[in-house]
Amino acid sequence: MATPSVSAVYIHVVEDVISKVRDEFLSVGVGENVLNELQGLWEMKMIQCGAISGPIERSAAPKGNAGPITPVHDLNVPYEGTEEYETPTAEMLFPPTPLQTPMQTPLPGNIDQPLYHMPTPSGPSDYGSAQDARSNIDVKPGRPSPYMQPPSPWMNQRPLGVDVNVAYVEGREEVDRGTPHQPATQDFFLMSSGKRKRDDYAQQVQPGGYIPQQDGPGDSTSDYFQLQVNQAQSSDKNNRVLANGDLGSSQQHGAHNGYDDLFRLPGAANEEYNTPAEHGHHVATPNPVQNEAAEDEEPSLNEDDDDDDLDDIDQGDDEPDTHHLVLAQFDKVTRTKSRWKCTLKDGIMHINNKDVLFTKATGEFDF
Amino acid sequence: MCLTETLDEMVSNGTLSPEVAIQVLVQFDKSMTEALETQVKSKVSIKAHLHTYRFCDNVWTFILQDAIFKNEETQENVGSMKIVACDAKLLTQ
């Protein structure tokens, strides 16, 4: 069906392009003859493609489309588009985190705090007190900010993989769908942040051996302050569920960080800390083990599976890909369970060696 | 469309500067989109098994298997094929 209408459209496009590019050419100082040469070559190749319609040359045709269409829009549009589309993503992703973190805070927090109080009665009620609030603030720039940052790449990546649709669909039909997705992503964040935290601690602990020095930049003042800071940290930790319910390890962090100087336990603390941190908290805490297992599994699931799939397809379907191709713009892409629906517009199909142009296409796929 | 081939050729010949070639591609994009909007009025429906979906850089890629295309005139069956679609909203901006 390389119909006259299709080729008419092509010719129209060629002429349109040539005429509209003419000014550009002249302004750059490129002669009209070059323009004519361009048009001649282009049309010649078009005719070859259309006339011979061999698989190779045919496949060249859609590739030619693929070249300009995708990259060019990337050049032009995303500057505006990214702002529009990426900000909502961030907005969607961030608010949930604060929502959920406080939820889990009380559990570990309440259990942890009393333990810290035992040596130092100075710290009053943990969350309400102004001291803690202050020390929280003090600590945050030093400590947590490095922890806050690591999750962000995860946030940016995960949702793009998992939630992608939401960014687009959000404003449209699938607000519902966004919500079910979010818990999953949040879990990722929490777990990932938890892991980060642990890793960071491990890094800080191991090289120096003496934690107070490591903590120094963040907390360096008096021991009292350190204690408070440590409490704040632990509450911070709990707030962000960085400890993720591994009470044992978080206690160790606390004792370790805070009471080194006071109780002279650096060695023991180090050992105890390192063991759980490196070996996955097997002894102290069953929960983190699950978390780590989940962490380990899920990245690998996503990455490996995706890669494998893509690789397989890119390799396995290479031929069909080049033979049958649809290039279009999507209006929307929605998914219900495994059923995908998409509406495309203004596209070109190259199927069975025929070119088909369409203004609108609807697709229903089951995955 | 062979345009990129042509441009490649001319750029490597030295008859065209890459910048101008890009300009041509940009213009081609506009013209093609406009032509599709104004000169084509056909609808297609696709049913297929979705082998892979991918959404990267605002571009959807679907790899389909056992696809059935229907438009006003004909129906085409394709064993496996690929759809590449960029965002219509981004294009119109």
Contacts between the chains, C-beta under 8 A, distances in Angstrom:
chain1	res1	chain2	res2	distance
A	1	B	73	7.3
A	1	B	74	6.6
A	5	B	39	7.8
A	5	B	40	7.8
A	8	B	39	7.5
A	9	B	35	5.2
A	9	B	36	7.5
A	9	B	39	5.0
A	9	B	40	6.3
A	10	B	1	7.2
A	12	B	35	5.5
A	12	B	39	6.4
A	13	B	1	7.9
A	13	B	28	7.0
A	13	B	31	4.9
A	13	B	32	5.2
A	13	B	35	4.9
A	16	B	27	8.0
A	16	B	31	3.9
A	16	B	34	7.3
A	16	B	35	6.9
A	17	B	3	7.7
A	17	B	24	6.5
A	17	B	27	5.0
A	17	B	28	4.8
A	17	B	31	4.8
A	20	B	27	5.1
A	20	B	30	7.6
A	20	B	31	6.7
A	21	B	20	7.9
A	21	B	23	6.3
A	21	B	24	5.2
A	21	B	27	4.9
A	24	B	20	6.6
A	24	B	23	4.9
A	24	B	24	7.9
A	24	B	27	7.5
A	25	B	20	6.4
A	28	B	17	7.0
A	28	B	19	7.3
A	28	B	20	5.6
A	30	B	16	6.9
A	30	B	17	7.4
A	30	B	20	5.9
A	34	B	10	7.4
A	34	B	15	5.4
A	34	B	16	6.5
A	37	B	10	6.9
A	37	B	15	6.6
A	38	B	6	6.2
A	38	B	7	7.4
A	38	B	10	6.1
A	38	B	16	7.2
A	38	B	24	7.1
A	41	B	6	4.2
A	41	B	9	6.6
A	41	B	10	7.0
A	42	B	1	7.8
A	42	B	2	6.0
A	42	B	3	5.4
A	42	B	6	4.4
A	45	B	2	3.2
A	45	B	5	5.8
A	45	B	6	5.9
A	46	B	1	6.8
A	46	B	2	5.4
A	48	B	2	7.6
A	49	B	2	5.9
A	60	B	2	6.6
A	60	B	5	6.6
A	61	B	1	6.0
A	61	B	2	6.3
A	63	B	4	7.6
A	64	B	1	4.1
A	64	B	2	5.2
A	64	B	3	5.5
A	64	B	4	4.7
A	64	B	5	6.2
A	65	B	1	5.4
A	65	B	32	7.9
A	66	B	84	6.4
A	67	B	4	4.2
A	67	B	25	7.3
A	68	B	1	7.7
A	68	B	3	6.7
A	68	B	4	6.3
A	68	B	25	4.3
A	68	B	26	8.0
A	68	B	28	5.4
A	68	B	29	5.4
A	68	B	32	7.8
A	69	B	29	6.1
A	69	B	32	7.5
A	69	B	84	7.9
A	69	B	86	6.8
A	70	B	59	6.0
A	70	B	84	6.8
A	70	B	86	6.1
A	71	B	25	7.9
A	72	B	22	7.9
A	72	B	25	5.5
A	72	B	26	5.3
A	72	B	29	4.6
A	73	B	29	7.0
A	73	B	86	5.3
A	73	B	90	6.3
A	73	B	91	6.0
A	74	B	57	6.4
A	74	B	58	7.9
A	75	B	22	8.0
A	75	B	26	7.5
A	76	B	26	7.1
A	77	B	87	7.9
A	77	B	90	4.1
A	77	B	91	6.5
A	77	B	93	5.8
A	78	B	57	7.6
A	78	B	58	6.6
A	78	B	90	6.8
A	80	B	90	7.7
A	80	B	93	5.2
A	81	B	58	6.4
A	81	B	87	7.1
A	81	B	89	7.6
A	81	B	90	4.3
A	81	B	93	6.6
A	85	B	58	7.1
A	160	B	55	7.8
A	164	B	55	4.3
A	165	B	55	7.3
A	168	B	87	7.6
A	309	B	52	5.7
A	310	B	52	7.0
A	310	B	54	7.2
A	313	B	51	6.6
A	313	B	52	5.3
A	313	B	63	5.3
A	317	B	51	7.7
A	317	B	63	6.2
A	317	B	80	5.4
A	317	B	82	7.3
A	320	B	78	7.7
A	320	B	79	6.2
A	320	B	80	4.1
A	320	B	81	5.9
A	320	B	82	7.5
A	321	B	63	7.4
A	321	B	80	7.8
A	321	B	81	7.3
A	321	B	82	4.6
A	323	B	81	7.4
A	324	B	67	7.7
A	324	B	78	4.7
A	324	B	80	7.2
A	324	B	81	3.3
A	324	B	82	7.0
A	325	B	81	6.6
A	325	B	82	5.5
A	325	B	83	7.8
A	325	B	84	7.1
A	326	B	46	7.8
A	326	B	81	6.9
A	326	B	82	7.1
A	326	B	83	4.2
A	326	B	84	7.0
A	326	B	85	7.6
A	327	B	83	8.0
A	327	B	84	5.4
A	327	B	85	7.4
A	328	B	83	6.8
A	328	B	84	7.5
A	328	B	85	4.6
A	329	B	33	7.9
A	329	B	85	5.9
A	329	B	86	5.7
A	329	B	87	6.7
A	329	B	88	3.8
A	329	B	91	5.6
A	330	B	60	5.3
A	330	B	85	3.9
A	330	B	86	7.1
A	330	B	87	6.2
A	330	B	88	6.2
A	331	B	88	5.2
A	333	B	55	7.6
A	333	B	60	5.6
A	340	B	50	5.4
A	340	B	53	6.7
A	340	B	62	7.6
A	342	B	60	7.1
A	342	B	62	7.4
A	342	B	83	8.0
A	342	B	85	7.4
A	344	B	83	7.3
A	344	B	85	5.4
A	345	B	88	5.7
A	346	B	33	6.0
A	346	B	36	3.9
A	346	B	37	5.7
A	346	B	40	7.6
A	346	B	88	7.3
A	347	B	36	7.2
A	347	B	85	7.1
A	348	B	36	7.5
A	349	B	44	6.9
A	349	B	69	6.9
A	351	B	69	6.1
A	351	B	76	5.1
A	351	B	78	5.5
A	351	B	81	6.7
A	352	B	76	5.6
A	352	B	78	6.7
A	354	B	76	7.6
A	356	B	42	7.5
A	356	B	44	6.9
A	356	B	69	7.7
A	356	B	71	6.6
A	357	B	36	6.1
A	357	B	39	8.0
A	357	B	40	4.3
A	357	B	42	6.9
A	358	B	40	6.5
A	358	B	42	5.0
A	358	B	43	6.3
A	358	B	44	4.5
A	358	B	71	6.9
A	359	B	36	6.6
A	359	B	37	6.9
A	359	B	40	5.1
A	359	B	41	5.7
A	359	B	42	6.4
A	359	B	43	6.9
A	360	B	43	4.7
A	360	B	44	7.4
A	361	B	43	6.7
A	361	B	44	4.1
A	361	B	45	6.8
A	361	B	46	6.1
A	362	B	43	7.7
A	362	B	44	7.7
A	362	B	45	5.0
A	362	B	46	7.0
A	363	B	45	7.4
A	363	B	46	4.0
A	363	B	47	7.4
A	363	B	48	7.1
A	363	B	62	7.4
A	363	B	83	7.2
A	364	B	45	7.8
A	364	B	46	7.2
A	364	B	47	5.2
A	364	B	48	7.8
A	365	B	46	7.8
A	365	B	47	7.5
A	365	B	48	5.1
A	365	B	49	6.6
A	365	B	50	3.4
A	365	B	62	6.6
A	365	B	64	6.3
A	366	B	49	5.9
A	366	B	50	6.3
A	367	B	49	7.8
A	367	B	50	4.3
A	367	B	53	6.9
